[in-house]
Amino acid sequence: MTGTLLHVFPTFDVGGSQMRMATIANYFGPRWRHVVMAQDGRTACAQRLKIDVTLVTPPSGLLARRRILRDLAPSRLVTYNWGSMDWVMANWPGLIPHLHVEDGFGPDEATGQLKRRVFARMLLLRRSTVLLPSQTLYAIARNVWRLPARCLRYVPNGIDCDRFALGDQGIFPPDPPIIGTVAALRPEKNIARLVDAFARVVAQRPAQLIIVGDGPERPALTNRVRALGLTDLVTFTGAHPNPERLLPSFAVFALSSDTEQMPISLLEAMAAGLPVAATDVGDVRAMLPRANPVTAKSTEALAQALLDLLAEPNHAEAVGRANAVHVRNAYDQATMFSAWAKLLQ
């Protein structure tokens, strides 16, 4: 063991940054001791960890946070996204070596950054190492937050491509063809847009929609599906620990978000050999080969992209095969593990 890492998350519910941390911690095993604090007290992602991790209830107040940093004396403080910035402030001006990971923005900054948050990042992160998984975020950190290049590290997310390339048949009958998505059901994912787009699709051709994930938007989405008369065509699976078992059933993977940076679910779908229809957010356009339709953030555009892929299954399968080759070449997890090891040591 080389030291203790204190991870501070806004939430440790299941999501992209939480799953990435679990993957990294599981890979390195006992190399570090991990202490995790969830600001909202939600720790569902701890179930994805295969190693012992200490879950600690976060204290309130600047002095209490500083006291924990002194008493625990971790080898590194690792904070995630805006919701952990109180701990960056508590650590000022460098009590503990600090890595800040910025994965993107919530719904309150989906259409533009708040000036006070820009100023806080500009001031508080200048003495930290800041990890950014997308080129879009790197440009924001450099040009908007005005952070010096010496602070910034671009480390794309990576996945276990072999895990998602098993070629299983999937667990859902694929007739009629399935449009599927994997996402936390939060406002910024805008699954309502996907439901509305799906309603336009089934007005023209048979299809079904499978939504993998859970979150606060699920009741509203269930009501929306009912109001549109789609109950028999839409399945909510809830969160699933093994999406590789579900993805092979899909004919098309859909991403309908208002804001993303480098979504892991998109990499997983590509590794499973699926064609993708996605909104033009974050690095999505750069991540995907050009044959995948990347659309404006509108119901109509997303519906048309889905219809186009369903109308030409041979073309869609060829796009999916190209996606699988591309993700293995560009986003295999070995590169990610190597970069994180250097940043955490």
N, C-alpha and C positions, 0 to 999 in steps of 0.2 A: 504494500500500500504506500502511495506516494503523498498522501495528504487528504484533507477534508475539503469538499466542495460544498458551499452553501448556495443552493438554487432558490431564487425567489421568483415565483410566478404570480401574475394576477389571479389565475385559477390553475389548479392542477387537474381540472376535468379533462376529458379526452379531447385533444385537438392536435393540430400539426406540430407546434413547437413542443408540446408535452410528449407526443409520441416520438419525436426525434430524440429528445433527451432520454426517454426510456430505451430506445434502440442503442444509443451511444453507451449508456450505463450498462446495459446487458452485454454489449460487445466487450467492453473493457473489464467487466467483472469486478474483482476486488482491488483493482489498481487504485481506485479512490474510494473513500468513504463519502457517501452522498447524504446531505441533509436537505430536505425539501420543505419550503414554506409556501403555502397557497394563501394569498391575501384574502380570498373569499371563503376559505375553509373547505373548498371542494377538492377532493383528492382521488377521484375515480380512476385517474390514469395510473395510480400506484399499483393497480391490479395487473398492469402490463409489465411490471418490473419483475425480473427473475433473480434479483439480488436483494439483499437486505438494505433498505433505505430508511433513514430516520425522518419521520414526518413531525414537524414542529408547528405549533400554533403561533402565528406571528404576533408580536406585541404591537401595541399602538404607541405612538409618540417617538420623537426623534431620539431622546436620551435612552429610552428602553432599547431601541434598535442598535444604537452605538454600544450599549452595554453587552448585547448579545454578540456583536462582532468582536468585541474585546475578549469576552469569556470563551466563546467558541474558537476564536482565532483560526478560521479556515485558511487553507493555503490560497484559496481564491473565492471571491464572491462572484456569482453568476446571476445576473438579472435578466429578465425577459420582458420586453415591450414596455409601453408607457405605464402600465399598472404597477410596475415595480420601482418606479423612479424615486419613491420615498426612501428606498434603501440606498439608492445612488447618493441621495442627499445625506443620508445618515453616515455614509462612508466618506464623505467629502472631508479633506481634500486628498484622500488616498490612504485611509487607515489599513485597508486590506487590498491586495492586488485585485483588480476588477475587470471582468469581461461582461459587456452588455450585448445582448442578442436582440436585434430588432427584426421581427418577422413581418411587420406590416401594421395596418391601422384598423381600428374598429369602426363601427357605423358613424360615430361622431366626427371622424376625420375622413370618411369615404370620399367626400367631394372636395376636400381641401384641409390643410393642416391648420390647427389653431395656433395663433401667434404666440400665446404664452407658452405653449408646449415646444414650439420651435426654439424660443429663447431659452427655455429650461434645458433642452437637449444641447444646445449650443454651449451653454455655460457648464453644465454638470458632467458632460461626457468627454471633455477635452483632455482629461488625465487618464481616461480609460481606454481599453481596447474594445472596439465596437465591431461585432460580427454581423454581416449583412448577407443573406442568402440570395439576393437578387441584384441584378445590375441596376434596376430602377431605384431600389433603396440606396444602393451605393452612391448613385448620382445625387439623390436627395440629401444624404448625409454630407456629401462633399460641397454641394452647391447651395443648399438651403440652410442646413444646420451649420455650415461653415466649419466643419471639423477638419483638422489637418489630416493629410493622407497617411501620416505615420500611425494614426489611431485606427485606421479602417482596414478590415479584412473581408474580402469577398469570398465566401465559402458556400457554393451551391449545395442544396440538399441532395442527398443520395439515398438510394434504396437497394434492397436485396433483390436484384433483377431475377435471380433464379427462383426465388419464392413465388413470384408472380407469373412465371413463364412455364408453369407445370402442365398447362394444356388440359386441365380437367374440363369436364362438360358443364360444370356449374350445377347449382341446386334448384334453379327455376326452369320450368319449361319455356323454351325460347320462341314459342309460336302463340300469339303474334310476337313480332320482334320487340325486344326490351330496350327502352331508353333507361339508362341508370345513372345515378350519381352517388357519391360518397362524400358526406359533408356534415359538419356540426350544424345543427339547425338553429343558427343565429341570424340576426337581421342582415348582417353584411353579406351572407351567402346568398340571399335573395332567392330562396327555393320557390317562393311564390311566383317569381318570373318563370321558372322552369315549369311549374304546374300550369300556368296560363299558356305557355308555349305548347305544352303537351296537349292542352285542350284544342288548340289550333291544329296540331298534327292529327289527332284522332278524328277531327272533322273531315279529314281527307283520306285517311288510310288507317287500317288496324295497327294498333301498337299497345304496349303497356309501359308503365313507369314504375321503377323501383327506386326508392329513396332510402339509402343506408346512412344511418346516423340518428342522433337524438339531440335535444336541446330545447331552449325555451320557446322556440317558434313552432314546436310540433302541434300544440292544440290549435293554433290559428291556421296552420297548414291543413290539418285534418278537416277543419270546418270549411276551408276554401275548396278542398277536393269534393266534399259533400255538396256544397252549393253549386258546383259546376257539373254535378251528376257523374263524377268520375270514380266513385268509390270502388266499383268492381274492377277498375283498370289500374289503380294506383295502390302500391304496397309500401308501407312503412315498416322496415325491418327493425328499427332501433339501432343502437350502436352495435357493431359486430367486431370481435377481436381478430377475425380472419377474413378480411375482405377478398383475399385471393380465392376463396371458395365461391364468392358471389360474382366476381367480375366476369368469369368465362360465360356466364349466362347472357351478358349484355351484348346487344348488337352495336350500340353507340354509347359512349360516355359523354355526359353533359356537365358543363360547369357554368353556372349562371350568376356568379358573384358580382357584387358591386365593387369590391376591393379584394385583391389578393396580391401576393408578391411572387412566391414560388411554391405553388401548392403541391404537397406531397401526394395527395390523392390523384393528381394529374399524372405524376410520374408512375404511380402504381398502375393506372389504367393503360398508359403507354406500354409498360412492361408486360401487361397481360395481352397486348396485341390488339387493343381497341382503337377504332377511330374516335376522334374527339370533336365535339362542337362546343365552343367556349366563348365567353365574353372577353373583350379585349382589356384585360386588367394586368397590372404588374408586368412580370416577365413572360406571361403566357404565350404571346406571339413569338417571342424569341425561343421559347422552349420547344415549340411544336414544329415539325416539318410543315412546309407550306401547304400541302394538300389538305390539311385539317382546317375547316372553316373557323375563323376567329371573327366574331361579330361585334357590332355596337351593343351597348347595354340596353337592348330593347327586346320585348316579347316577340315582336314580329320577325326581327332578324334571327333570333335564336330558333324560332319555330321553322323558318325557311331552311336554316342550316341543317336541322335535324331531318326535315323532309328530304333534302337533297341526298344525305347519306343513306337514309332508308330506301330511297328510290333506286339506288345503284349498289346492291350488296356486294358485287364483285369488286367494284372500285373501293368500297368501304373496307373490305377485307385487305386489299392491297395497302391502303393507307395505314391500317392497323399493323400490318407486318413491318412497314417502314418505321412506324413509331417504336416498335419493340427493338429494332436494330439501333435506332437513334438513342433511346434512353440508356441502353447498355453501353454505348460508346461514350456518352456524355455525362451520365448521372449515376454511375454505379457507386455503391456506398463505400467502397474501399478508399476512394479519394477523399470522401468526407471524413472518414475515421482518421485518416492520416493528418488532415488539417486540424481537426478538433484536438487530437492528442498533443499537438504542438502548442495550441492555445491554452490548454488546461494544465500543462506541466508547470 
